[in-house]
Amino acid sequence: MATTAIKRQIHWRTYGSGGPKLVLLHGGMQASANFTKLARNLARTHTVYVPDRRGRGLSAPAAAGHGLRVEIDDLHAVLDETGAGNVFGLSSGAVVALRAAMELPIERLALYEPPLKYGVHDPIAWLPRYEKELAANKRAAAYVTVVQGTGELRHVPRAALTPFIRLAISNGRGRLIGDLIPTMRLDAAVVQDAAGPLETYAAVTAETLLLGGERSSAYLKGVLNDLEPILPRVRRVTLSGVGHTAADDSGKPELVAAELRRFFE
């Protein structure tokens, strides 16, 4: 694995050195390290680039007014620098990839459950409470607000989950989660900037794979259901036994890698 930076101060990890070139865009409360297992699996057949999206990991901090435009420009710079034409995005990373495909030379596009805001659907309704909790330095509470607001751990009582997360943040890997909790406002900005009718995406010309998990929330399944008939060149795969974070190191990245390898061959 190698780490590289470009003039926009975006850093990425590189895995493999042969086969089609592929960029992986992580989602919220993640950094490039969260895709280590996925990237290593794909590196057997592909050259894989995993950027730290701005404000995370080794990449430059996000400036005031950060949003979708900056993220698309950052991805553009990575594609230019690497020569990659294939992109996979998870969650908010999928929102960035989908919008970027309307203007950048992306040949093949794989999306895992983009939380698009359209019609009466508001996937960032959790944002006001999250901001209040962050302002009060209640990071564990803010984390719970996000994960339950996005459909994860929704069956676990908040009163039981919050002290567990508080303890996790204070030691080991949990410290990384604590550092990433404030970056969710960056992901919320991306989702807000992309809000609008799904019919917009009829302009996407890239061959597209829509991925989702059998255990994901009804809302995220609904986004894929509504997006599928709009995209001109699309196929759909639902992965059994997993949810929204299947591609993460803590999920089942080997299942995601198998589908991506077939699609990006």
BELJO-V962353 format. One record per residue. N is the residue number from 0. RES is the residue in one small letter. SS is DSSP state (H for helix, E for strand, C for the rest). BURIAL is I if it has 24 or more other C-alpha atoms within 12 Angstrom, else O. D_LAST is the distance of its C-alpha to the last C-alpha in whole Angstrom. Layout:
BEGIN
<<N RES SS BURIAL D_LAST> <N RES SS BURIAL D_LAST>>
END
This chain:
BEGIN
<<0 m C O 21> <1 a E O 23> <2 t E O 24> <3 t E O 25> <4 a E I 27> <5 i C O 27> <6 k C O 30> <7 r C I 30> <8 q C I 30> <9 i C I 27> <10 h E I 26> <11 w E I 22> <12 r E I 21> <13 t E I 18> <14 y E I 16> <15 g C O 15> <16 s C O 15> <17 g C O 12> <18 g C O 8> <19 p C I 7> <20 k E I 10> <21 l E I 10> <22 v E I 14> <23 l E I 15> <24 l E I 19> <25 h C I 21> <26 g C I 24> <27 g C I 27> <28 m C I 29> <29 q C I 26> <30 a C I 25> <31 s H I 22> <32 a H I 24> <33 n H I 23> <34 f H I 19> <35 t H I 20> <36 k H I 19> <37 l H I 16> <38 a H I 15> <39 r H I 16> <40 n H I 14> <41 l H I 11> <42 a C I 12> <43 r C O 12> <44 t C I 8> <45 h C I 8> <46 t E I 12> <47 v E I 13> <48 y E I 16> <49 v E I 18> <50 p E I 21> <51 d C I 24> <52 r C I 25> <53 r C I 29> <54 g C I 32> <55 r C I 30> <56 g C I 29> <57 l C I 30> <58 s C I 29> <59 a C I 32> <60 p C O 34> <61 a C I 34> <62 a C O 37> <63 a C O 39> <64 g C O 38> <65 h C I 34> <66 g C I 32> <67 l H I 29> <68 r H I 30> <69 v H I 30> <70 e H I 26> <71 i H I 25> <72 d H I 26> <73 d H I 25> <74 l H I 21> <75 h H I 22> <76 a H I 24> <77 v H I 21> <78 l H I 18> <79 d H O 21> <80 e H O 21> <81 t H I 18> <82 g C O 16> <83 a C I 13> <84 g C I 12> <85 n E I 10> <86 v E I 13> <87 f E I 13> <88 g E I 17> <89 l E I 19> <90 s C I 23> <91 s H I 25> <92 g H I 21> <93 a H I 20> <94 v H I 23> <95 v H I 23> <96 a H I 19> <97 l H I 20> <98 r H I 23> <99 a H I 21> <100 a C I 19> <101 m C I 22> <102 e C O 23> <103 l C I 21> <104 p C I 18> <105 i C I 15> <106 e C I 12> <107 r E I 10> <108 l E I 12> <109 a E I 13> <110 l E I 16> <111 y E I 18> <112 e C I 22> <113 p C I 23> <114 p C I 27> <115 l C I 28> <116 k C I 31> <117 y E I 33> <118 g C O 36> <119 v C O 38> <120 h E O 35> <121 d C O 35> <122 p C I 33> <123 i C I 35> <124 a C O 38> <125 w C I 38> <126 l H I 39> <127 p H O 43> <128 r H O 43> <129 y H I 41> <130 e H I 42> <131 k H O 46> <132 e H O 45> <133 l H I 43> <134 a H O 46> <135 a C O 48> <136 n C O 46> <137 k C I 45> <138 r H I 41> <139 a H I 41> <140 a H I 42> <141 a H I 40> <142 y H I 37> <143 v H I 38> <144 t H I 39> <145 v H I 35> <146 v H I 34> <147 q H I 36> <148 g H I 36> <149 t C I 32> <150 g C I 32> <151 e C I 32> <152 l C I 34> <153 r C O 36> <154 h C O 38> <155 v C O 40> <156 p C O 43> <157 r H O 43> <158 a H O 46> <159 a H O 45> <160 l H I 41> <161 t H I 43> <162 p H O 45> <163 f H O 42> <164 i H I 40> <165 r H I 43> <166 l H O 43> <167 a H O 39> <168 i H I 39> <169 s C O 42> <170 n C O 41> <171 g C O 38> <172 r C O 34> <173 g H O 36> <174 r H O 37> <175 l H O 34> <176 i H I 34> <177 g H I 37> <178 d H O 36> <179 l H I 33> <180 i H I 35> <181 p C I 37> <182 t C I 33> <183 m H I 33> <184 r H I 35> <185 l H I 32> <186 d H I 30> <187 a H I 33> <188 a H I 33> <189 v H I 30> <190 v H I 30> <191 q H I 33> <192 d H I 32> <193 a C I 29> <194 a C I 32> <195 g C O 32> <196 p C O 32> <197 l H I 28> <198 e H O 29> <199 t H O 28> <200 y H I 24> <201 a H I 24> <202 a H O 24> <203 v C I 20> <204 t C I 18> <205 a C I 15> <206 e E I 13> <207 t E I 13> <208 l E I 13> <209 l E I 16> <210 l E I 16> <211 g E I 20> <212 g E I 22> <213 e C O 25> <214 r C O 27> <215 s C I 27> <216 s C I 30> <217 a H O 31> <218 y H I 30> <219 l H I 27> <220 k H I 26> <221 g H O 28> <222 v H I 26> <223 l H I 23> <224 n H I 25> <225 d H I 27> <226 l H I 24> <227 e H I 22> <228 p C O 24> <229 i C O 24> <230 l C I 21> <231 p C O 20> <232 r C O 17> <233 v E I 16> <234 r E I 15> <235 r E I 17> <236 v E I 16> <237 t E I 19> <238 l E I 19> <239 s C O 22> <240 g C O 25> <241 v C I 24> <242 g C I 25> <243 h C I 24> <244 t C I 23> <245 a C I 21> <246 a C I 18> <247 d C I 21> <248 d C I 23> <249 s C O 25> <250 g C O 23> <251 k C I 20> <252 p H I 17> <253 e H I 16> <254 l H I 16> <255 v H I 14> <256 a H I 12> <257 a H I 11> <258 e H I 10> <259 l H I 8> <260 r H I 6> <261 r H O 5> <262 f H I 6> <263 f C I 4> <264 e C O 0>>
END
